[in-house]
Amino acid sequence: MQEILAYVILLTAIGYLVKKFILPKSLFASTKKSSKACGNDSCGCSS
C-alpha cells in the first residue's frame, strides 16, 4: 500500500512539472481575453 501511494505521488509531481515547464501555455489558456492593460486596475505589476 505504501509503495502504491509513493508512486501515485511521484507521478503527480512529474505530471505537474511537465505541465508547468514543458507543455506550451497555449494549451491551458482560457478563451476569455482581457482588454485591460497592465497597470490600469492596480494588478500589482510594475509598468
N, C-alpha and C positions, 0 to 999 in steps of 0.2 A: 504493500500500500504506500509506503514512504517513497519507494522508487518511482511509482506512477505519479505521485504528486510532484516530485522533483522534476520529472521530465515535462510535466504539464507547465510548470513554472518556467522552465528553461525555454520551451517552445514559445510561450507567451512573450518572454523577454526578447527572444530573437525576432519574433514577428513584429514587435514594437520597434525595434531598432531598424529593421528592414523598411517598415512604413515611414519611419521618421527620417532616415538618411539616404535610402537608396531609391525608393519609388518617387516618381515625379509628383510634385504638389498638385498638378492639374487634375490628377485622378480623384483627389479628395476635396477639391474646391467646390464651394456651393455655387449654384447658378445665379444667386442673388448678387447683383452688382451694387456697390455703394457709390453714390455720386459725390459724397462729401470728400473734400480734400483734407489731407492731414493737417492738423493744427486748428481747424475751424470749430471742432467740438471738444476741445481740451482732452484729446485722446491720450496724452502723455508722451507723444513723440516730439522730438525737437525739430523744428522747421527752420 
